[in-house]
Amino acid sequence: MIGKIFKTIIGSKNERELKKLAPIVQKINELEPLFKGLSDEQLRAKTGEFKQRIAKGESLDDILPEAYATVREASVRVLGMRHFDVQLVGGIVLHRGNIAEMKTGEGKTLAATLPLYLNALLEHGSHLVTVNDYLAKRDAEWMGGIYRFLGLSVGVIVHDMDDQKRKAAYNSDITYGTNNEFGFDYLRDNMKYSLEDCVQRDLHFAIVDEVDSILIDEARTPLIISGPIERSQDPYYATVKPSIMKLKEHQDRVIRNILNKAQTLLREGTDDDKVIELLLQVKRGSPKNPRFLDIIAEDPGLKKRIDRMESLLRSQKSLSALDEELYCIIEEQDNSANWTDKGLKLLSGDQYDAFIVPDLSQGLEEIDSDPHLNFKEKKKRKRELEAKYSETSERMHAAQQLIKAYWLFNKDVDYVVKDGQVIIVDEFTGRLMPGRRWSDGLHQAIEAKEGVNVAEENQTLATITFQNYFRMYEKLAGMTGTADTEAPEFKKIYDLDVFVIPTNKKMIRKDFPDVIYKTEREKFNAVSKEINDLHKKG
């Protein structure tokens, strides 16, 4: 009900706002005959004229009709493409720092040239953010003719460019690039020691293409720059793996027994706190267990009850009693893993202190205060204590990361193994991300789990999410074919309004929902079947 009310509000607001833009569009259209009569030199000179007027105090809104008329005429002369009125409307919406929802084929790429040109007149740079290098290069080359005709420079940021070329691209009036390249350049700039070495300017104005994908679906995806950790010893992943496999075997047996009890009670019609306690144990011991997920899927109300009980027991400090039967605790939300006393005993075997980190400060103090030790002996004892501290810490770290690798990351879901390498699967797009690695030893743990070569461990040097990066722009806009459904999120997170731009002609195309397949083989089998079916129909 609330969704329908919000939709009604958005719809009415959309119509009201678009009606307000009609006089501006009319003014641009009225200027068209005048600008058609200008020579190429006179049309190009408009850019310098606009900059002078801005310097004298006129605003971008003041010159918008003339600027848009200029771009429209330049587009006709350079590309043979004339902006439709709906594209002018989209361009105004984008200039005002909003999201323009324009259907596929309605010319978002051409519409974006209007606000990019207008905002570039301030000489702070305008950015067009797209999803891949191909689109960035294509659009920069395709639309670049308009900007260059009008005396503006165009740059493009793609993978494998050196800093000198990147800086030149950012210093251009208009810059095209991918969300990843813009974000990583920001991180790299923050790691530099001199401002002269930085490639980016201040973040002034950006239009994000496929804005729902970048600012909503991937909003909290972290961009991470990592570097190798210098290690003098084996990082323990291979040596600790057998112990973790044994731990998993024991834990899986316990989880199976708990699930059997829970399912028996559910079949008998018992639906009391005892069942919820049992399911909470499973959640804390194996949150991605397929049987557990099936039970939750059948009765969504169970998840809320499990979460409520967990919060209650945590507030009462009673969770430890529930965890006694388990060997390790998996906190899926925090992405953390720890063993219980029972698990520690199993892991340690005969060496009980193998996973107990010594108190370094206390140990050093005891060595210093021991009257029976001379200076050399104290120095030797300190080195031994520090070595034991480092060794135990690394062993514990490897064990914790291996637990996460076995319990929280699934092959062919979160990653694939290809040509002896672990390749991350993008959780939003399902695409493989070669070259990307999880940090803090997690990638090495998964490599050890899968029995492939364990590469050098990395540490995080700099990180930022797309959400935090794009919120730093002085003015942000976006365009997509489907944003209206995420309007509340855009407003809440980015203070961006969504405006649905009408199509130039009545829509007769029928858009079907996406069809997702688990594997590439299944996808192509479905394509072949559809081709065959259509061929039979004639």
Protein Blocks (a to p, Z undefined) as FASTA:
>chain_A
ZZmmmmmmmmmmmmmmmmmmmmmmmmmmmmmmmmmmpcfklmmmmmmmmmmmmmnopafk
lmmmmmmmmmmmmmmmmnopacdfklmmmmmmmmnopacdddehilpmmmmmmmmmmmmm
nonopadddfbfklmmmmmmmmmmmmmmnopacddddehiafklmmmmmmpmbdcddfkl
mmmmmmmmmmpcbfklpmbdcdfbdcdehkllmmmmmmmpccddddddddfbdehlmmmm
mmmmmmmmmmmmmmmmmmmmmmmmmmnopacfklmmmmmmmmmmommbmklmmmmmmmmm
lmmmmmmmmmmmmmnopmmmmmmmpmbdcdfknopacddfklmmmmnmmmlmlmcccdfk
lmmmmmmmmmkbcfklmmmmmmmmmmmmmmmmmmmmmmmmmmmmmmmpcghklpcceehi
acdddfklopacehiaceehlmmmmmmmnopacddddddfbdcdfklmmmmpmbdcdddf
blklmmmmmmmmnopacdddddfbdcfbdcddddddfbfklmmmmmmmmmmmmmmnZZ
